[in-house]
Each structure stands twice: as structure tokens, then as C-alpha cells.
Amino acid sequence: MTIEIHRTGPGPLSPDATQHMVRMRDGVRLATDVYLPADTSTPGPTILTRLPYDKTGEYTFMPKVAAWFTAHGYRMVVQDVRGKFRSEGETLLFVNETYDGYDTIEWITHQDWSDGVVGMWGDSYYGYTQWAAASSAHRALKAMVPRVTGTRLGELPIPVPGRRTHDVEMSVHRFYPLSMFHDRDMLEWELDWSRRPLAAAVEEFFQAVGSRSASYDLWFPHPVSLRRFPAGSPFDAPAVPVLLTLGWWDNCAPWQWSDYRELEQRPAWLQNTFLLLEAIDHENNSHFDPHATRDESWMNRYLGPAAEFFDVFLRGEAATIPKVRWQLANSGDPTLREATAWPPSAVREKQFHPHPDRTLLLDPAGAPTEQGWVHDAASPVPSPAHDPFSFLAETPDERDLAARADVLSFTTAPVTNPLDLVGPIAVTATVGSDGPEMDLFARLADVAPDGSSHLIARGQQTILDPGRDFEVEIDLGHVGYRLLPGHALRLTLASSDAPEFIPAPGTGEHRWLAATTEPNHQHVRLGGPSGCRLTITVL
């Protein structure tokens, strides 16, 4: 089978920038663009972005971002991380960003246009590079705006001794080193996710492209322990004012909520942490206008909160940044609401219980019963979105998935008044399987009067050696969402969501090495003290 590989190299240099090859402590030079505002008569603060997606490429449109920030008087520095595009060095995920971040900040502070004050901004991997730089404790880093990211971004789920649950492996976990971090360029190719073993298809890709991926080889079949933060955890470094931007539909949001829980445990960090909770997905498509043109209005929404944050913490302007700003999706009003904490104080928990007749009621079911389904990795539940990173660009109707035999669905009666879901959502269930491991996927959806069903929140866990009875809690994240009158809530339970997640083969083998699959019989308990329940948070 011929593998088609589309290679994208660096885009043309921006005429608005001056490129420098900045030397790191080991002699490797990183390609770095400097954008300056019209007035450089006096030194000023700098915004730094370090990314692996090409500092001049169309995907991240950094020249356009730089033009916006320089128009607001900031200097901006944009750098290709080590081993990517125009930068020198080995292409290797995560592990070089701490000291490369420190050395780049140090270089900035010695430039005549810099006043020695640096902030960092960016999404996803270039949000992660901010946390890496923070872990280095450079004195000049005064503020960060990490968006749709996390310190555990892309971390492969592995069993922890003494625990029988962990995150479900996403397909992007191992595919990212085969596309974005294979070599200096960006490689686009289609892996046949129905292929078994998956690892054989990867070897064919290596043969076709003529090289191997160091990051993939270090992670396969089991990850080598490489320290992401060789200087220590960023949470143990001196606190830096940080504006965390999370999206209700961001498929990477669990990592950022995990960071927030860590920050809550550290008083100095918590005092300096601010939340911006938007109705967006990972690619910044908005629930209120998912197909918006990325024009000036869009750029203002995208960058405006960061500029306000930097004005206070880099320039020292006398303004107040709300601790929490959040959007209520499906309300028709994209206005950012304000709160002093998350979730807001005026919320309460509400529990729903699945019943054998597939209803979802406030009252628990009666005597305990079990409902079952068959998980077959050879015919998994298909992922509803072709591109989960751009979920809102598709906003798929999930009614047909809920009707599958390998999906259990439970639906409330339509509400008569608006119901605002604001805060965390969780499912607690006692489950079992005749297989060696079990994935449990829980999805909460909005069911419209016409029968269409659209995702509100989701969560998933892998259970090791589940046996007959294992109690598990599924974290569905946090939401701000209005359920309109006439609409209902629907909870679905399943054991696959492919290809976004790699299905358990049913044999207990490594998911990328399994050559065959075996159906597993799964069940969930309804009713009784340990019956399945959905807990939502409402205003």
C-alpha cells in the first residue's frame, strides 16, 4: 500500500520581522523572529512565543498575531523550538523546552529594545513551552497566557502502581510524533486506524519517509522516562501571574483542569491565577460563531484578554483583571460573565439516575439491575467528529450513535425552564467486564425537540482488571451551558470512541501491537446504593 505524505516546510520569512539565530547554552541555534512596534525610542516589554508549528506558517499565523501585539506597543519574539523548521538541534518532544526557554528569555533581556520584562503567550504546545519556561524560574518572566494546553499535554497514559484506572489513550498521543514532531517539517498522512497491528503501519511509514521519529521510538512500546521539567515542576517555581484559557469543547481541556487543581493547592500560585473560560474548541472555533472569518473582530476576541492581562502585569497599568471570566454557551449571549471563583458561588449539585427503561430521572432506580453491551474493537463506536480538535466546526449530531446496540443511552424529560449547567460534571458507576481491561466513555448531550443530539461534556477512563464489580468516577470536565426549554439531557455509556481514542483490543495486549481482537461483554449497575448516577452543577 502506498502511503501519501504531504510535507510542509517553513513559510516565507515575514518582511515585518528580523530573524536571529539565537544560541542556546549547548551551542544549538534557534531561529527567532523579532517584531518591533513603530515607536522604539525607549525600551519596552516583550511577548515571547515558542512553537513547533513554523513561526511564519499559515497554521498559526504568527506574523498576524505579532502585528496585532506590536500595534498595541509590545515587542514580540517568535521562535521555532529546537529541531523544528529553521531551528537547529534534534527534533524531540517536550524535554528541551525548559532551558531553551530560559536561554531565550535571557537573550531578550540583553537587547536594546527590551526593558527586561517578558511575558509569554500561546496555544497548545506553545502554551506548554510557557510552563516549561516558568519552571526555569527566570527572573524576567513576569506573566503568562497559556491557552488550551497543560503541563501534561500529550502525556501517554500509563498504569500507576496501586491504581486500576488511567486516562484512555488518544490516537494523537503516538501519532503526533509521526506528524508534527517526526522531523523539522510538518508531515501530513493518513494512518489506517483499522489496521492491525497499528505498529506495522508505522514501520511502513518510516520506510516511505526514509527516517524514524526519535520521539515515537522513545515512547514505543513503553515510554522512556524523560523529564519534561528538568529544573523541577513549574508549580514548585516562583509564582508568575497566569491567565489560563480553557475551552468548553477543547479535547485537551482535562490536562488544563488538572493544572488548575494543582494551582489551587499552592497559595502563591492561586493568588496569581486567573481563568478565562470560553465556549471554544482546541482550534479556537467558537460555539457562538463556529465558522467566523478570522478578521479584525476575531483577532480582538482572540488576543484582547491577553493584552489586557499584559497591560497590568507587564506594564503595571492600574486596572483590575477579574479572577474568573466565563461564557454561557447556548445562551445566545457571548458576553464574558465575571466571578470571584470557579465555580461561581450560586451553584448547587443535582443528581440524575439512569433507569432500565432508558430514562434519566432525579429519583434512583429501585432494586439493583444490570444493563450490558458488547465492546468489539473490530467494530467500534465511531468518533462523531472527523477532527476532534475542531469539534465546533462540525458540531455533529450524535443521535445515531446513541441508538447503537453497543451504546447505552438514558434521557431526561424535556425541561420547561432554562437550565444553566455551570461547573463540574461527573458520572459515578459500578461496572464490570469479562475482559482484561475496560474503557468507559460517558457523554452528556443536549437533545432538541427534533431529536438531534449535540455534545455538552464528556469523560473517559480505562479500568484495569475490572472483574464483576468496579466502582469508577468519570470526570466530564467543567461546562457553562444553557439547556433551553423543550430540550432534554442524555447520558450515553460506551466502551469506544474511535479513532479519536485507540480501542482496547479485548485481549489485554498493547493497543498498537495487538494483531487480533476479541469482543468483551460489559455491564453497568442501575439502582441500589451503588447504581450509576450523573452529577451536574447548576445555577
LOZA-961172 format. One line per 5 residues: their letters; for each residue x, y, z of C-alpha. Coordinates in pm, 1 decimal, m for minus. Layout:
! residues N
A> X/Y/Z  ...
! end
This chain:
! residues 539
MTIEI> 0.0/0.0/0.0  138.4/340.1/m99.3  147.5/599.7/178.3  89.9/953.8/60.6  288.3/1203.7/266.8
HRTGP> 240.8/1578.3/232.8  542.6/1766.7/365.7  517.3/2134.4/464.6  840.3/2321.8/522.2  893.2/2672.1/658.4
GPLSP> 687.8/2954.4/512.3  847.3/3269.8/372.5  1012.3/3499.2/624.5  794.0/3787.0/732.7  905.9/4126.7/597.1
DATQH> 796.9/4276.0/930.2  1043.9/4070.1/1133.3  1418.7/4039.5/1174.2  1537.5/3680.6/1209.9  1814.2/3597.5/1456.3
MVRMR> 1979.7/3261.0/1521.0  1986.6/3267.3/1899.9  2249.3/3045.2/2060.1  2147.1/2813.9/2344.9  2380.9/2703.3/2624.1
DGVRL> 2486.5/2389.9/2430.2  2565.7/2586.4/2112.0  2247.0/2494.2/1922.4  2095.2/2796.2/1748.0  1719.9/2857.7/1737.1
ATDVY> 1554.9/3061.5/1461.5  1393.9/3364.2/1625.6  1187.8/3644.4/1470.9  1176.8/3986.0/1634.6  883.0/4218.1/1564.8
LPADT> 907.6/4575.2/1691.8  640.9/4844.2/1734.6  655.8/5168.3/1541.4  793.3/5355.5/1842.6  1112.4/5203.3/1984.0
STPGP> 1255.2/5525.5/2122.4  1251.0/5369.3/2468.2  1282.0/5002.0/2564.9  961.1/4817.1/2645.6  813.8/4479.7/2748.0
TILTR> 830.1/4177.9/2516.0  584.9/3896.3/2444.2  758.3/3565.3/2366.8  607.4/3269.8/2180.6  799.7/2944.4/2128.6
LPYDK> 625.3/2696.9/1898.6  686.2/2387.8/1680.6  439.6/2479.7/1403.1  654.8/2724.1/1199.2  696.1/3079.7/1317.0
TGEYT> 595.5/3211.1/973.5  348.1/2940.3/867.2  m18.4/2979.6/782.5  m138.9/2737.3/1051.0  m57.4/2963.7/1345.9
FMPKV> m46.2/3294.8/1151.5  215.0/3436.3/1386.9  303.1/3738.1/1169.0  m61.6/3842.1/1201.3  m54.4/3787.0/1577.7
AAWFT> 270.6/3984.3/1602.9  121.7/4270.8/1401.3  m168.0/4287.7/1649.1  57.4/4296.2/1954.5  306.9/4544.6/1806.6
AHGYR> 15.0/4773.1/1716.1  m54.4/4772.3/2090.1  302.4/4879.5/2161.4  456.3/4543.8/2251.8  774.2/4391.2/2113.9
MVVQD> 711.2/4032.8/2004.4  958.9/3745.8/1969.7  851.1/3426.6/1791.7  1080.4/3124.2/1787.5  1084.7/2782.5/1621.4
VRGKF> 1158.5/2535.0/1901.6  1465.0/2313.7/1879.7  1466.0/2075.1/1584.6  1171.2/2239.2/1407.0  1164.9/2429.4/1077.3
RSEGE> 1454.5/2678.1/1072.2  1598.6/2590.8/1414.8  1894.5/2361.8/1469.4  1912.3/2060.5/1700.2  1738.0/1727.2/1746.3
TLLFV> 1362.6/1703.5/1695.0  1239.9/1575.9/2031.2  914.5/1642.2/2214.1  889.8/1833.5/2541.3  1227.9/1775.2/2706.4
NETYD> 1430.8/2072.8/2576.3  1180.7/2349.8/2638.0  1280.1/2443.4/2994.7  1637.7/2552.4/2936.6  1577.1/2669.9/2579.5
GYDTI> 1302.4/2890.8/2723.4  1535.8/3027.3/2991.2  1814.9/3099.4/2742.8  1577.8/3274.1/2501.6  1437.9/3495.7/2777.1
EWITH> 1793.2/3574.4/2884.3  1881.1/3675.5/2525.7  1577.3/3905.2/2509.5  1679.0/4088.4/2826.5  2012.3/4186.5/2667.1
QDWSD> 1857.9/4350.9/2358.7  1848.6/4729.7/2340.9  1473.9/4729.9/2263.4  1394.2/4526.5/2580.7  1328.6/4672.4/2923.6
GVVGM> 1396.6/4332.4/3081.4  1028.3/4244.2/3123.8  895.8/3937.4/2938.7  552.6/3778.5/2905.7  465.1/3460.2/2718.2
WGDSY> 158.1/3378.9/2511.7  28.3/3089.1/2304.7  m191.6/2786.5/2246.0  m141.6/2413.2/2289.1  229.4/2321.2/2257.2
YGYTQ> 319.5/2688.0/2270.6  122.2/2704.5/2591.3  327.0/2411.9/2722.8  652.7/2595.8/2642.9  535.2/2871.5/2876.8
WAAAS> 507.3/2630.3/3168.9  849.8/2489.5/3079.5  999.6/2839.2/3090.0  821.7/2909.9/3419.2  986.0/2600.4/3568.3
SAHRA> 1326.1/2756.8/3496.2  1240.5/3045.4/3732.1  1388.0/3316.3/3509.5  1355.0/3648.2/3692.9  1238.1/3834.7/3377.8
LKAMV> 927.9/3619.9/3314.3  650.4/3832.5/3463.0  326.4/3693.4/3314.2  195.3/3403.4/3103.3  m115.3/3334.2/2896.3
PRVTG> m121.7/2957.2/2824.8  m428.6/2871.1/2616.0  m590.4/2528.5/2556.5  m287.8/2341.4/2689.8  m146.1/2180.2/3004.7
TRLGE> 174.6/2072.2/3171.4  76.3/1711.0/3090.0  m12.9/1794.4/2729.6  17.3/1481.6/2513.8  124.4/1266.8/2808.0
LPIPV> 82.3/895.9/2736.9  m142.5/729.8/2994.3  44.3/456.5/3176.6  m59.3/238.6/3471.0  31.8/374.1/3813.6
PGRRT> 120.9/114.3/4078.2  m169.9/71.3/4316.9  m424.5/226.3/4079.3  m657.3/37.6/3847.8  m767.5/332.9/3632.8
HDVEM> m596.1/577.0/3400.0  m680.3/800.4/3105.7  m774.4/634.4/2776.8  m502.9/654.8/2512.1  m582.6/908.5/2241.0
SVHRF> m469.4/835.2/1885.3  m286.8/1169.1/1877.2  m59.6/1057.1/2162.9  158.1/846.8/1933.4  58.1/999.6/1601.1
YPLSM> 180.8/1348.7/1695.8  546.7/1231.2/1695.8  479.7/1086.5/1348.5  343.9/1408.4/1201.1  428.0/1729.5/1386.8
FHDRD> 745.5/1601.4/1557.0  886.9/1349.2/1310.4  1146.3/1588.6/1172.9  1184.6/1961.7/1106.2  883.9/1982.8/874.4
MLEWE> 514.2/1913.7/923.2  413.7/1576.0/776.0  50.8/1506.9/690.7  m51.3/1148.8/616.0  m339.5/915.0/688.3
LDWSR> m289.8/618.7/918.5  m542.1/339.2/866.0  m678.4/311.8/1220.4  m848.3/m20.1/1142.5  m508.5/m173.4/1060.6
RPLAA> m372.3/m439.3/1295.6  m122.1/m422.7/1432.8  m108.5/m43.4/1413.3  266.1/m51.3/1473.8  316.0/m230.3/1141.0
AVEEF> 160.6/64.6/958.1  400.8/296.7/1140.6  700.1/92.6/1023.5  572.0/120.6/665.6  553.2/498.7/713.4
FQAVG> 913.9/508.8/834.7  1018.1/315.6/526.4  823.3/550.5/298.9  957.3/870.6/456.3  1311.5/735.2/485.3
SRSAS> 1368.2/812.2/854.8  1245.4/732.3/1204.4  1091.9/953.7/1472.7  1306.0/981.3/1786.1  1002.3/1083.4/1992.7
YDLWF> 798.4/783.6/1874.1  1084.8/540.6/1935.9  1133.1/674.7/2287.9  762.6/623.8/2357.8  714.1/284.9/2190.9
PHPVS> 622.1/32.3/2302.0  651.4/183.8/2650.5  762.1/540.5/2724.3  1117.0/601.0/2840.9  1119.7/822.2/3147.9
LRRFP> 1241.6/1158.2/3019.2  1192.9/1458.9/3246.2  970.1/1720.4/3089.6  1082.1/1970.3/3350.3  1448.1/1901.7/3434.4
AGSPF> 1462.7/2208.1/3661.4  1166.0/2079.6/3864.6  788.9/2120.1/3846.0  671.0/2461.8/3730.9  430.2/2457.8/4025.8
DAPAV> 730.5/2449.9/4261.4  888.0/2752.8/4089.0  813.0/3111.6/4198.7  455.8/3202.2/4109.6  400.0/3406.1/3793.2
PVLLT> 69.3/3578.4/3710.0  m103.5/3337.5/3472.3  m422.0/3367.6/3265.5  m546.3/3016.1/3193.4  m770.5/2999.6/2886.6
LGWWD> m983.9/2684.7/2864.4  m1245.0/2582.5/2608.9  m1566.0/2402.2/2696.3  m1517.8/2182.6/2387.5  m1137.9/2161.1/2391.2
NCAPW> m1039.4/1794.3/2372.7  m719.8/1882.3/2565.6  m905.3/2060.0/2848.2  m862.1/1775.2/3102.4  m488.8/1849.6/3120.8
QWSDY> m553.1/2217.2/3191.2  m816.7/2145.3/3455.9  m560.3/1912.1/3613.2  m317.7/2206.2/3624.3  m581.2/2426.9/3785.8
RELEQ> m635.1/2169.4/4060.2  m259.3/2173.9/4122.6  m254.5/2554.4/4134.4  m541.5/2556.7/4384.5  m318.2/2368.2/4628.6
RPAWL> m45.0/2635.2/4617.3  m149.5/2967.8/4774.5  105.6/3184.3/4591.1  10.7/3040.9/4253.9  m362.2/3052.5/4326.9
QNTFL> m336.0/3419.3/4417.1  m177.0/3482.5/4076.6  m408.3/3257.8/3869.8  m689.6/3394.3/3654.8  m939.1/3193.3/3446.9
LLEAI> m1084.0/3267.5/3102.8  m1344.2/3000.1/3023.2  m1469.7/3024.4/2667.3  m1717.3/2834.4/2451.6  m1442.2/2724.2/2211.5
DHENN> m1268.9/2409.4/2089.5  m894.6/2347.7/2062.2  m866.2/2536.2/1732.3  m1047.8/2840.0/1875.1  m1373.4/2786.2/1685.0
SHFDP> m1649.8/2947.8/1891.0  m1981.6/2786.3/1976.5  m2144.1/3124.5/1908.4  m1997.4/3155.1/1557.0  m1804.7/2836.9/1462.0
HATRD> m1734.0/2947.4/1105.2  m1628.5/3303.7/1177.2  m1373.3/3463.2/946.4  m1050.5/3535.1/1131.2  m1079.6/3907.3/1072.2
ESWMN> m1003.6/4203.5/1298.6  m1305.5/4134.6/1518.3  m1199.5/3771.2/1562.8  m840.4/3874.5/1642.5  m967.0/4118.8/1904.5
RYLGP> m1161.0/3839.2/2075.0  m864.4/3602.3/2046.5  m592.6/3839.4/2170.5  m775.8/4112.4/2360.7  m788.9/3938.8/2701.7
AAEFF> m415.4/3862.3/2679.3  m333.2/4227.2/2601.6  m540.9/4343.5/2899.7  m355.8/4094.6/3118.3  m13.7/4202.8/2990.5
DVFLR> m104.8/4571.2/3031.6  m145.3/4508.1/3404.5  137.4/4263.6/3473.3  398.6/4376.0/3218.8  329.4/4749.6/3202.6
GEAAT> 194.4/4799.9/3552.0  m126.5/4971.8/3443.8  m380.9/5031.2/3716.8  m664.1/4803.2/3606.9  m844.2/4511.1/3766.2
IPKVR> m843.7/4169.9/3599.9  m1143.6/3957.7/3712.1  m1039.3/3630.5/3872.1  m1282.1/3437.4/3651.3  m1447.2/3525.6/3321.9
WQLAN> m1671.0/3269.8/3157.5  m1917.7/3222.4/2873.5  m2257.2/3054.5/2897.7  m2283.6/2852.9/2577.0  m2618.5/2813.3/2402.5
SGDPT> m2749.5/3126.6/2575.3  m2734.8/3342.5/2262.9  m2513.7/3586.0/2453.4  m2133.0/3555.1/2415.2  m2069.3/3814.4/2683.9
LREAT> m1799.4/3717.5/2932.6  m1954.1/3688.8/3278.0  m1744.8/3752.3/3588.6  m1698.4/3563.1/3912.7  m1461.0/3570.8/4206.7
AWPPS> m1408.1/3193.3/4198.9  m1489.7/2886.5/3990.0  m1747.4/2754.4/4000.8  m1946.6/3066.0/4094.3  m2087.1/3075.0/4445.4
AVREK> m2455.3/3047.4/4346.6  m2443.6/2688.0/4223.4  m2570.7/2357.6/4355.3  m2532.2/1993.6/4262.2  m2811.9/1797.8/4101.9
QFHPH> m2813.6/1419.4/4054.8  m2981.4/1209.8/3788.4  m3010.1/831.9/3786.2  m3029.0/604.4/3479.5  m3322.2/361.5/3482.5
PDRTL> m3366.5/28.5/3299.9  m3629.1/185.0/3070.3  m3353.1/419.3/2944.6  m3488.4/723.1/3127.1  m3270.0/956.6/3333.1
LLDPA> m3457.2/1061.3/3647.7  m3398.1/1253.0/3970.1  m3515.4/952.3/4172.8  m3287.7/645.5/4191.8  m3392.0/324.7/4024.8
GAPTE> m3528.4/51.5/4251.7  m3362.6/m283.0/4313.5  m3017.3/m318.6/4152.8  m3013.6/m447.8/3796.3  m2750.2/m464.9/3525.8
QGWVH> m2756.6/m347.3/3168.1  m2492.9/m471.0/2929.8  m2335.7/m418.4/2591.6  m2068.1/m581.4/2379.8  m1744.3/m399.6/2305.0
DAASP> m1589.3/m509.2/1977.0  m1269.8/m328.7/1873.4  m1321.0/m457.5/1519.3  m1643.6/m254.6/1501.0  m1601.6/31.0/1749.5
VPSPA> m1832.6/322.3/1818.0  m1718.5/581.2/1561.3  m1591.7/917.8/1680.8  m1861.9/1173.8/1596.1  m1618.9/1439.8/1468.5
HDPFS> m1367.2/1383.5/1190.2  m1133.8/1635.6/1356.0  m1185.4/1645.3/1734.1  m953.6/1946.1/1762.8  m1202.3/2145.3/1551.8
FLAET> m1510.3/1990.0/1709.2  m1726.9/2300.1/1685.1  m1657.5/2342.8/1314.4  m1853.7/2018.9/1270.8  m2083.2/2014.8/1579.5
PDERD> m2201.1/1664.3/1484.2  m2547.9/1529.0/1552.0  m2493.1/1226.0/1778.0  m2845.4/1077.5/1774.9  m2745.5/780.5/1557.2
LAARA> m2456.8/691.8/1787.3  m2692.6/685.4/2085.8  m2909.8/432.5/1902.7  m2629.0/177.5/1855.3  m2650.9/m160.4/2030.2
DVLSF> m2307.6/m105.1/2188.1  m2413.7/226.7/2343.1  m2644.3/266.6/2643.6  m2842.0/590.9/2642.0  m3058.5/745.7/2912.8
TTAPV> m3266.1/1060.1/2856.6  m3448.2/1303.8/3086.0  m3787.6/1455.3/3019.5  m3765.8/1791.9/2839.4  m3715.2/2084.6/3075.7
TNPLD> m3982.7/2352.0/3095.9  m3747.5/2634.0/3202.0  m3388.4/2713.6/3105.3  m3139.6/2501.0/3299.6  m2789.2/2650.4/3329.5
LVGPI> m2515.7/2393.0/3378.8  m2224.5/2582.2/3536.9  m1935.3/2388.7/3688.2  m1815.6/2027.6/3708.1  m1997.4/1721.0/3576.6
AVTAT> m1925.6/1363.1/3681.7  m2058.9/1011.4/3640.1  m2015.6/750.2/3913.0  m2078.0/390.7/3809.8  m2021.3/33.5/3917.2
VGSDG> m1921.0/m161.0/3607.7  m1779.7/m495.4/3508.5  m1636.8/m684.4/3213.2  m1527.4/m1032.8/3114.3  m1222.3/m875.3/2950.2
PEMDL> m880.3/m792.3/3097.3  m944.1/m417.5/3071.2  m1241.9/m194.4/3005.0  m1278.8/155.0/2865.6  m1579.9/351.8/2985.5
FARLA> m1684.0/657.8/2785.5  m1953.7/887.5/2925.1  m2106.2/1165.5/2715.9  m2368.5/1421.9/2815.3  m2571.8/1567.9/2530.9
DVAPD> m2845.7/1821.7/2462.9  m3142.2/1655.8/2289.0  m3353.0/1902.4/2090.5  m3726.4/1866.9/2020.5  m3645.9/1745.7/1666.6
GSSHL> m3441.7/1456.5/1810.9  m3098.3/1594.3/1725.5  m2835.0/1542.4/1992.4  m2526.2/1757.9/2049.7  m2240.8/1717.7/2295.3
IARGQ> m2224.1/1919.7/2616.3  m1944.7/1734.9/2800.1  m1759.4/1404.8/2802.6  m1510.4/1195.9/3001.0  m1349.0/853.7/2982.9
QTILD> m1129.8/612.9/3179.4  m950.0/283.7/3125.9  m1014.9/27.3/3400.1  m756.7/m245.7/3451.1  m881.9/m590.6/3553.0
PGRDF> m1238.9/m466.5/3613.4  m1387.6/m803.6/3714.8  m1755.1/m824.5/3804.8  m1779.9/m505.2/4010.1  m1561.2/m199.0/3995.5
EVEID> m1669.3/148.3/4103.2  m1530.4/426.1/3886.2  m1583.2/801.0/3868.0  m1568.9/962.7/3525.3  m1477.1/1330.5/3524.7
LGHVG> m1663.5/1502.8/3239.8  m1484.8/1831.0/3299.7  m1648.3/2170.0/3354.1  m1911.8/2347.6/3148.8  m2105.3/2667.1/3112.2
YRLLP> m2409.8/2564.5/2908.3  m2779.3/2658.4/2891.6  m3030.9/2381.4/2826.3  m3326.4/2551.4/2660.1  m3694.6/2483.1/2735.3
GHALR> m3817.8/2178.4/2544.8  m3469.1/2023.5/2538.7  m3355.9/1720.2/2738.8  m3030.9/1581.1/2877.6  m2898.3/1248.5/2750.7
LTLAS> m2626.9/1036.9/2911.2  m2458.9/773.4/2696.4  m2219.0/500.0/2809.2  m1996.7/303.6/2572.9  m1654.5/140.5/2551.6
SDAPE> m1506.0/300.0/2241.5  m1475.8/627.8/2053.1  m1255.9/550.7/1753.1  m1036.4/667.8/1600.2  m1004.5/960.7/1842.2
FIPAP> m916.4/703.3/2108.7  m739.2/371.9/2046.4  m989.7/91.5/2120.0  m899.4/m178.1/2369.7  m841.2/m492.7/2160.4
GTGEH> m1018.2/m710.5/2417.6  m714.5/m934.0/2463.3  m515.2/m720.7/2707.0  m234.8/m674.5/2456.4  m60.8/m344.5/2376.9
RWLAA> m308.8/m144.3/2168.6  m53.9/m76.6/1892.4  81.7/m433.1/1885.5  m239.5/m637.4/1901.3  m289.6/m832.7/1578.7
TTEPN> m632.4/m968.0/1670.0  m932.5/m850.7/1870.2  m1180.5/m1023.5/2096.6  m1528.4/m899.2/2191.4  m1584.1/m822.4/2559.5
HQHVR> m1913.9/m819.9/2746.4  m1951.4/m510.5/2963.7  m2219.5/m411.6/3212.4  m2320.4/m125.1/3440.4  m2528.5/m139.9/3756.5
LGGPS> m2852.7/57.5/3773.0  m3034.2/115.9/4100.1  m2939.8/40.3/4457.4  m2677.7/223.3/4667.8  m2404.4/171.8/4405.7
GCRLT> m2618.3/238.7/4098.9  m2494.3/465.6/3821.9  m2554.1/836.9/3876.3  m2485.4/1160.1/3691.5  m2394.0/1468.6/3896.9
ITVL> m2423.1/1809.0/3735.0  m2367.9/2157.5/3874.4  m2639.6/2415.1/3805.7  m2705.8/2780.8/3878.0
! end
